[in-house]
Amino acid sequence: MSRRYAPSVGWLATADERWPGVQLHRDAFVVDAPLGVLQAPPGDLAVFLGSVARPIAEILVIEESHTSPARATAMVRLVQELGARTVAVDRTAVIEAWNSAVPLWDTLRDMGFVPTEWPDRPVVRPVTRVAPSVIAVKMVPAAPADWCTIFWWLC
């Protein structure tokens, strides 16, 4: 496993619900959440790293045919970059996992990027957006040709 920094654990959250995720790059946060939340994000959806809410610019829902239709892994692009954090994900290992029908979330956990145990869920206050609450959502196939779309910071 090659990485410059350990990933930061956080949450994709609304005022009422939260789902685990990990910051992999200054503006990249990977999350496992219900497909409905990712495809039609509510207006108060944000990424929480520590106690700070980070607004979302875009959600890339990764289309994996071998996962539950009710859940999905998504790469979330944050509006603002945070620090110099970068995690180097092994492209070959991810593509081999996709070819073997292993979901991306499971692969990232096997690589040590996604923890097997999560800290207590934070208390989340509603997020007041200063920008429009419309979040761009794209469906992206889990395929080698789409590697640079999903992991933009590694290309």
MDAnalysis code that builds the backbone (N, CA, C; Angstrom):
import MDAnalysis as mda
import numpy as np

u = mda.Universe.empty(465, n_residues=155, atom_resindex=np.repeat(np.arange(155), 3), trajectory=True)
u.add_TopologyAttr("name", ["N", "CA", "C"] * 155)
u.add_TopologyAttr("resid", np.arange(1, 156))
u.add_TopologyAttr("resname", ["MET", "SER", "ARG", "ARG", "TYR", "ALA", "PRO", "SER", "VAL", "GLY", "TRP", "LEU", "ALA", "THR", "ALA", "ASP", "GLU", "ARG", "TRP", "PRO", "GLY", "VAL", "GLN", "LEU", "HIS", "ARG", "ASP", "ALA", "PHE", "VAL", "VAL", "ASP", "ALA", "PRO", "LEU", "GLY", "VAL", "LEU", "GLN", "ALA", "PRO", "PRO", "GLY", "ASP", "LEU", "ALA", "VAL", "PHE", "LEU", "GLY", "SER", "VAL", "ALA", "ARG", "PRO", "ILE", "ALA", "GLU", "ILE", "LEU", "VAL", "ILE", "GLU", "GLU", "SER", "HIS", "THR", "SER", "PRO", "ALA", "ARG", "ALA", "THR", "ALA", "MET", "VAL", "ARG", "LEU", "VAL", "GLN", "GLU", "LEU", "GLY", "ALA", "ARG", "THR", "VAL", "ALA", "VAL", "ASP", "ARG", "THR", "ALA", "VAL", "ILE", "GLU", "ALA", "TRP", "ASN", "SER", "ALA", "VAL", "PRO", "LEU", "TRP", "ASP", "THR", "LEU", "ARG", "ASP", "MET", "GLY", "PHE", "VAL", "PRO", "THR", "GLU", "TRP", "PRO", "ASP", "ARG", "PRO", "VAL", "VAL", "ARG", "PRO", "VAL", "THR", "ARG", "VAL", "ALA", "PRO", "SER", "VAL", "ILE", "ALA", "VAL", "LYS", "MET", "VAL", "PRO", "ALA", "ALA", "PRO", "ALA", "ASP", "TRP", "CYS", "THR", "ILE", "PHE", "TRP", "TRP", "LEU", "CYS"])
u.atoms.positions = np.array([
    [0.849, -1.166, 0.000],
    [0.000, 0.000, 0.000],
    [0.895, 1.230, 0.000],
    [0.620, 2.123, -0.916],
    [1.404, 3.344, -1.017],
    [0.520, 4.531, -0.702],
    [0.957, 5.343, 0.236],
    [0.200, 6.547, 0.542],
    [1.117, 7.581, 1.166],
    [0.832, 8.815, 0.876],
    [1.606, 9.903, 1.467],
    [1.106, 10.225, 2.865],
    [-0.194, 10.193, 3.054],
    [-0.813, 10.513, 4.331],
    [-1.871, 9.469, 4.649],
    [-2.171, 9.304, 5.916],
    [-3.290, 8.447, 6.301],
    [-4.582, 9.202, 5.991],
    [-5.588, 8.502, 5.498],
    [-6.843, 9.184, 5.193],
    [-7.545, 9.654, 6.464],
    [-8.325, 10.719, 6.340],
    [-9.096, 11.253, 7.455],
    [-10.509, 10.691, 7.420],
    [-10.964, 10.151, 8.538],
    [-12.313, 9.618, 8.642],
    [-13.282, 10.767, 8.846],
    [-14.414, 10.689, 8.180],
    [-15.439, 11.717, 8.312],
    [-16.807, 11.140, 8.029],
    [-17.764, 12.013, 7.787],
    [-19.141, 11.601, 7.571],
    [-19.777, 12.426, 6.463],
    [-20.561, 11.777, 5.633],
    [-21.487, 12.460, 4.744],
    [-22.756, 12.560, 5.569],
    [-23.309, 13.749, 5.730],
    [-24.407, 13.883, 6.679],
    [-25.429, 14.932, 6.278],
    [-26.639, 14.698, 6.778],
    [-27.705, 15.697, 6.778],
    [-27.943, 16.023, 8.249],
    [-28.937, 16.804, 8.531],
    [-29.251, 17.116, 9.931],
    [-29.706, 15.869, 10.680],
    [-30.253, 14.887, 9.961],
    [-30.842, 13.715, 10.614],
    [-30.074, 12.413, 10.422],
    [-29.276, 12.304, 9.381],
    [-28.618, 11.033, 9.076],
    [-27.164, 11.252, 8.718],
    [-26.358, 10.185, 8.842],
    [-24.934, 10.271, 8.486],
    [-24.430, 8.912, 8.016],
    [-23.449, 8.977, 7.105],
    [-22.862, 7.780, 6.512],
    [-21.342, 7.933, 6.516],
    [-20.615, 6.831, 6.777],
    [-19.156, 6.923, 6.914],
    [-18.451, 7.201, 5.602],
    [-17.331, 7.906, 5.711],
    [-16.518, 8.200, 4.544],
    [-15.095, 8.533, 4.939],
    [-14.259, 8.697, 3.923],
    [-12.835, 8.940, 4.153],
    [-12.342, 9.977, 3.153],
    [-11.591, 10.968, 3.646],
    [-10.968, 11.951, 2.767],
    [-9.710, 11.318, 2.177],
    [-9.650, 11.253, 0.845],
    [-8.495, 10.669, 0.165],
    [-7.580, 11.715, -0.450],
    [-8.094, 12.907, -0.665],
    [-7.326, 13.982, -1.296],
    [-7.878, 15.307, -0.781],
    [-7.209, 16.389, -1.127],
    [-7.626, 17.713, -0.648],
    [-9.096, 18.007, -0.912],
    [-9.611, 17.518, -2.051],
    [-11.011, 17.791, -2.379],
    [-11.790, 16.513, -2.698],
    [-11.306, 15.363, -2.244],
    [-11.955, 14.082, -2.551],
    [-12.313, 13.331, -1.272],
    [-13.560, 12.888, -1.210],
    [-14.085, 12.170, -0.052],
    [-14.874, 10.980, -0.585],
    [-14.494, 9.772, -0.213],
    [-15.203, 8.574, -0.666],
    [-16.174, 8.144, 0.427],
    [-17.370, 7.733, 0.025],
    [-18.425, 7.414, 0.985],
    [-19.226, 6.203, 0.508],
    [-19.764, 5.476, 1.476],
    [-20.704, 4.386, 1.219],
    [-22.041, 4.836, 1.805],
    [-23.057, 4.979, 0.954],
    [-24.329, 5.552, 1.411],
    [-25.487, 4.995, 0.585],
    [-26.712, 5.254, 1.026],
    [-27.868, 4.830, 0.236],
    [-27.865, 5.495, -1.142],
    [-28.179, 4.719, -2.154],
    [-28.173, 5.230, -3.525],
    [-29.107, 6.431, -3.683],
    [-30.258, 6.396, -3.045],
    [-31.214, 7.500, -3.167],
    [-30.671, 8.822, -2.661],
    [-29.895, 8.793, -1.588],
    [-29.292, 10.013, -1.043],
    [-28.250, 10.560, -2.006],
    [-27.496, 9.654, -2.629],
    [-26.436, 10.079, -3.543],
    [-26.996, 10.590, -4.864],
    [-28.062, 9.977, -5.355],
    [-28.630, 10.383, -6.645],
    [-29.471, 11.650, -6.547],
    [-30.107, 11.878, -5.399],
    [-30.941, 13.064, -5.199],
    [-30.589, 13.670, -3.845],
    [-29.413, 14.301, -3.762],
    [-28.947, 14.792, -2.460],
    [-29.845, 15.877, -1.873],
    [-30.161, 15.732, -0.567],
    [-30.936, 16.789, 0.081],
    [-30.126, 18.071, 0.199],
    [-30.797, 19.195, 0.350],
    [-30.136, 20.503, 0.385],
    [-29.164, 20.706, 1.527],
    [-29.332, 19.950, 2.621],
    [-28.424, 20.142, 3.756],
    [-27.310, 19.099, 3.799],
    [-27.105, 18.355, 2.722],
    [-26.052, 17.338, 2.672],
    [-24.678, 17.999, 2.638],
    [-23.777, 17.518, 3.488],
    [-22.413, 18.059, 3.549],
    [-21.481, 16.964, 4.038],
    [-20.192, 17.194, 3.874],
    [-19.169, 16.303, 4.410],
    [-18.683, 16.914, 5.712],
    [-18.614, 16.094, 6.749],
    [-18.107, 16.542, 8.041],
    [-16.768, 15.886, 8.311],
    [-15.749, 16.709, 8.447],
    [-14.413, 16.264, 8.846],
    [-14.150, 16.952, 10.173],
    [-14.086, 16.154, 11.235],
    [-14.077, 16.739, 12.569],
    [-15.448, 17.330, 12.818],
    [-15.502, 18.530, 13.291],
    [-16.794, 19.172, 13.541],
    [-17.132, 20.214, 12.484],
    [-16.348, 20.243, 11.414],
    [-16.533, 21.260, 10.380],
    [-17.281, 20.680, 9.184],
    [-18.336, 21.371, 8.778],
    [-19.109, 20.972, 7.601],
    [-18.451, 21.524, 6.346],
    [-18.267, 20.659, 5.382],
    [-17.674, 21.060, 4.097],
    [-18.711, 20.908, 2.992],
    [-18.998, 21.977, 2.241],
    [-19.979, 21.870, 1.163],
    [-19.474, 20.994, 0.014],
    [-20.416, 20.416, -0.701],
    [-20.140, 19.459, -1.774],
    [-20.345, 20.128, -3.136],
    [-19.392, 19.940, -4.035],
    [-19.521, 20.447, -5.401],
    [-20.140, 19.409, -6.323],
    [-19.735, 18.136, -6.146],
    [-20.146, 17.102, -7.093],
    [-20.101, 15.734, -6.412],
    [-21.016, 14.866, -6.821],
    [-21.024, 13.479, -6.361],
    [-20.898, 12.586, -7.583],
    [-19.869, 11.742, -7.582],
    [-19.681, 10.751, -8.642],
    [-20.105, 9.399, -8.082],
    [-21.294, 8.942, -8.451],
    [-21.800, 7.654, -7.988],
    [-21.181, 6.577, -8.863],
    [-20.487, 5.647, -8.232],
    [-19.769, 4.615, -8.974],
    [-20.717, 3.443, -9.223],
    [-20.964, 3.170, -10.496],
    [-21.885, 2.107, -10.885],
    [-21.174, 0.765, -10.838],
    [-21.533, -0.034, -9.843],
    [-20.951, -1.359, -9.680],
    [-22.097, -2.364, -9.707],
    [-22.119, -3.215, -10.711],
    [-23.238, -4.144, -10.897],
    [-23.312, -5.213, -9.813],
    [-22.242, -5.420, -9.081],
    [-22.181, -6.497, -8.092],
    [-22.413, -6.001, -6.664],
    [-23.017, -4.824, -6.510],
    [-23.319, -4.307, -5.171],
    [-24.828, -4.255, -4.982],
    [-25.243, -4.044, -3.760],
    [-26.667, -3.923, -3.448],
    [-27.247, -2.737, -4.213],
    [-28.422, -2.909, -4.815],
    [-29.020, -1.777, -5.541],
    [-29.443, -0.627, -4.629],
    [-29.511, -0.888, -3.333],
    [-29.930, 0.154, -2.391],
    [-28.769, 1.016, -1.904],
    [-27.531, 0.553, -2.066],
    [-26.353, 1.291, -1.571],
    [-25.379, 1.510, -2.716],
    [-24.493, 2.490, -2.511],
    [-23.481, 2.767, -3.525],
    [-22.265, 3.409, -2.876],
    [-21.154, 3.274, -3.556],
    [-19.943, 4.000, -3.196],
    [-19.883, 5.207, -4.125],
    [-19.489, 6.339, -3.580],
    [-19.388, 7.549, -4.385],
    [-18.129, 8.311, -4.013],
    [-17.569, 8.986, -4.999],
    [-16.468, 9.902, -4.762],
    [-17.089, 11.296, -4.749],
    [-16.892, 11.998, -3.664],
    [-17.481, 13.324, -3.474],
    [-16.380, 14.360, -3.654],
    [-16.651, 15.319, -4.536],
    [-15.701, 16.427, -4.730],
    [-16.166, 17.597, -3.864],
    [-15.286, 18.044, -2.991],
    [-15.614, 19.160, -2.103],
    [-15.469, 20.492, -2.836],
    [-16.203, 21.479, -2.392],
    [-16.138, 22.809, -2.990],
    [-14.758, 23.425, -2.773],
    [-14.220, 23.242, -1.577],
    [-12.946, 23.856, -1.221],
    [-11.924, 22.788, -0.859],
    [-10.706, 22.938, -1.362],
    [-9.635, 22.001, -1.021],
    [-9.201, 22.214, 0.424],
    [-8.771, 21.115, 1.051],
    [-8.349, 21.152, 2.451],
    [-6.926, 20.662, 2.579],
    [-5.996, 21.535, 2.891],
    [-4.613, 21.133, 3.157],
    [-3.943, 20.428, 1.995],
    [-2.886, 19.699, 2.309],
    [-2.074, 19.040, 1.286],
    [-2.218, 17.520, 1.330],
    [-3.318, 17.026, 1.855],
    [-3.528, 15.589, 2.019],
    [-3.717, 14.899, 0.659],
    [-2.968, 13.821, 0.436],
    [-3.146, 12.999, -0.752],
    [-2.871, 11.554, -0.391],
    [-3.793, 10.680, -0.757],
    [-3.620, 9.249, -0.562],
    [-3.457, 8.633, -1.952],
    [-2.394, 7.883, -2.144],
    [-2.134, 7.245, -3.433],
    [-2.787, 5.867, -3.448],
    [-3.834, 5.726, -4.236],
    [-4.556, 4.467, -4.351],
    [-3.947, 3.673, -5.499],
    [-3.703, 2.391, -5.275],
    [-3.084, 1.515, -6.266],
    [-4.075, 1.208, -7.394],
    [-3.834, 1.807, -8.554],
    [-4.728, 1.653, -9.707],
    [-4.875, 0.189, -10.115],
    [-3.777, -0.534, -10.186],
    [-3.811, -1.935, -10.605],
    [-4.671, -2.767, -9.661],
    [-4.522, -2.550, -8.363],
    [-5.301, -3.315, -7.381],
    [-6.797, -3.019, -7.500],
    [-7.157, -1.775, -7.714],
    [-8.571, -1.418, -7.855],
    [-9.146, -2.027, -9.120],
    [-8.435, -1.942, -10.219],
    [-8.934, -2.504, -11.481],
    [-9.047, -4.025, -11.383],
    [-8.073, -4.675, -10.762],
    [-8.173, -6.129, -10.562],
    [-9.385, -6.475, -9.700],
    [-9.644, -5.685, -8.686],
    [-10.810, -5.923, -7.830],
    [-12.103, -5.742, -8.617],
    [-12.193, -4.676, -9.412],
    [-13.384, -4.483, -10.250],
    [-13.569, -5.663, -11.188],
    [-12.490, -6.134, -11.799],
    [-12.580, -7.280, -12.710],
    [-13.003, -8.556, -11.991],
    [-12.762, -8.616, -10.685],
    [-13.151, -9.773, -9.876],
    [-14.481, -9.543, -9.153],
    [-15.190, -8.490, -9.506],
    [-16.501, -8.154, -8.928],
    [-16.431, -7.807, -7.446],
    [-15.324, -7.225, -7.017],
    [-15.189, -6.773, -5.628],
    [-15.536, -5.283, -5.604],
    [-16.492, -4.876, -4.755],
    [-16.876, -3.457, -4.699],
    [-15.712, -2.557, -4.275],
    [-15.725, -1.321, -4.772],
    [-14.663, -0.365, -4.469],
    [-14.538, -0.134, -2.967],
    [-15.648, 0.017, -2.261],
    [-15.598, 0.263, -0.814],
    [-14.839, -0.862, -0.117],
    [-15.132, -2.115, -0.485],
    [-14.447, -3.273, 0.114],
    [-12.963, -3.270, -0.239],
    [-12.657, -2.904, -1.471],
    [-11.257, -2.850, -1.907],
    [-10.482, -1.802, -1.114],
    [-11.065, -0.616, -0.940],
    [-10.398, 0.439, -0.169],
    [-10.228, 0.024, 1.292],
    [-11.187, -0.724, 1.825],
    [-11.047, -1.235, 3.197],
    [-9.909, -2.261, 3.251],
    [-9.842, -3.167, 2.276],
    [-8.769, -4.168, 2.232],
    [-7.396, -3.517, 2.088],
    [-7.333, -2.364, 1.420],
    [-6.076, -1.631, 1.255],
    [-5.691, -0.857, 2.517],
    [-6.605, -0.756, 3.471],
    [-6.324, -0.039, 4.705],
    [-6.748, 1.414, 4.701],
    [-7.437, 1.868, 3.664],
    [-7.870, 3.263, 3.596],
    [-9.172, 3.497, 4.351],
    [-10.060, 2.499, 4.324],
    [-11.353, 2.585, 4.996],
    [-11.278, 1.743, 6.262],
    [-11.548, 2.328, 7.412],
    [-11.449, 1.556, 8.657],
    [-12.518, 0.473, 8.753],
    [-12.210, -0.581, 9.493],
    [-13.201, -1.626, 9.731],
    [-14.113, -1.245, 10.893],
    [-13.634, -0.396, 11.779],
    [-14.447, 0.123, 12.884],
    [-14.462, 1.645, 12.794],
    [-15.634, 2.214, 13.037],
    [-15.805, 3.655, 12.903],
    [-15.933, 4.311, 14.260],
    [-15.454, 5.554, 14.378],
    [-15.642, 6.283, 15.640],
    [-17.126, 6.583, 15.847],
    [-17.471, 7.026, 17.038],
    [-18.861, 7.401, 17.305],
    [-19.319, 8.445, 16.302],
    [-20.579, 8.347, 15.950],
    [-21.146, 9.321, 15.018],
    [-21.184, 10.701, 15.669],
    [-20.788, 11.709, 14.932],
    [-20.786, 13.057, 15.512],
    [-22.199, 13.622, 15.617],
    [-22.357, 14.578, 16.489],
    [-23.604, 15.331, 16.530],
    [-23.512, 16.328, 15.390],
    [-24.494, 16.291, 14.514],
    [-24.452, 17.114, 13.310],
    [-25.524, 18.188, 13.388],
    [-25.118, 19.419, 13.204],
    [-26.065, 20.521, 13.139],
    [-26.435, 20.756, 11.682],
    [-27.631, 21.243, 11.423],
    [-28.004, 21.527, 10.034],
    [-27.003, 22.485, 9.386],
    [-26.757, 22.252, 8.122],
    [-25.798, 23.066, 7.388],
    [-26.538, 24.203, 6.698],
    [-26.077, 25.411, 6.912],
    [-26.631, 26.562, 6.213],
    [-25.739, 26.825, 5.007],
    [-26.291, 26.693, 3.857],
    [-25.518, 26.885, 2.630],
    [-25.514, 28.354, 2.231],
    [-24.355, 28.834, 1.829],
    [-24.272, 30.187, 1.314],
    [-24.405, 30.173, -0.203],
    [-24.145, 29.031, -0.789],
    [-24.286, 28.861, -2.235],
    [-25.555, 28.047, -2.492],
    [-26.020, 28.002, -3.721],
    [-27.186, 27.168, -4.026],
    [-26.924, 25.720, -3.592],
    [-27.985, 25.055, -3.135],
    [-27.829, 23.707, -2.616],
    [-27.838, 22.635, -3.699],
    [-27.812, 23.035, -4.938],
    [-27.799, 22.059, -6.020],
    [-26.406, 21.434, -6.111],
    [-26.380, 20.111, -6.014],
    [-25.120, 19.375, -6.099],
    [-25.151, 18.572, -7.393],
    [-24.117, 18.723, -8.218],
    [-24.040, 17.957, -9.461],
    [-23.841, 16.487, -9.125],
    [-24.597, 15.618, -9.801],
    [-24.488, 14.176, -9.592],
    [-24.251, 13.521, -10.941],
    [-23.227, 12.650, -10.986],
    [-22.919, 11.902, -12.213],
    [-22.796, 10.434, -11.869],
    [-23.300, 9.582, -12.737],
    [-23.129, 8.139, -12.612],
    [-21.881, 7.778, -13.425],
    [-20.944, 7.062, -12.793],
    [-19.679, 6.726, -13.447],
    [-19.470, 5.216, -13.352],
    [-19.264, 4.538, -14.485],
    [-19.031, 3.091, -14.435],
    [-17.732, 2.744, -13.701],
    [-17.760, 1.633, -12.995],
    [-16.554, 1.124, -12.334],
    [-15.760, 0.373, -13.397],
    [-14.968, 1.122, -14.146],
    [-14.244, 0.539, -15.272],
    [-12.886, 1.218, -15.421],
    [-11.899, 0.484, -15.936],
    [-10.568, 1.072, -16.127],
    [-10.595, 2.377, -16.925],
    [-11.477, 2.482, -17.903],
    [-11.540, 3.685, -18.731],
    [-11.986, 4.915, -17.935],
    [-12.642, 4.689, -16.795],
    [-13.138, 5.799, -15.983],
    [-12.296, 6.067, -14.749],
    [-11.127, 5.454, -14.669],
    [-10.236, 5.641, -13.519],
    [-9.978, 7.120, -13.253],
    [-9.625, 7.878, -14.288],
    [-9.259, 9.288, -14.105],
    [-10.464, 10.171, -13.777],
    [-11.659, 9.712, -14.071],
    [-12.853, 10.446, -13.653],
    [-13.069, 10.262, -12.160],
    [-12.914, 9.043, -11.680],
    [-13.158, 8.724, -10.271],
    [-12.014, 9.196, -9.378],
    [-10.788, 8.936, -9.794],
    [-9.595, 9.292, -9.000],
    [-8.823, 10.411, -9.708],
    [-9.472, 11.564, -9.901],
    [-8.908, 12.660, -10.703],
    [-7.554, 13.128, -10.217],
    [-7.275, 13.083, -8.951],
    [-6.018, 13.598, -8.406],
    [-4.837, 12.675, -8.690],
    [-5.083, 11.462, -9.170],
    [-4.005, 10.520, -9.458],
    [-3.645, 10.479, -10.936],
    [-4.298, 11.305, -11.742],
    [-4.036, 11.290, -13.200],
    [-3.311, 12.543, -13.656],
])
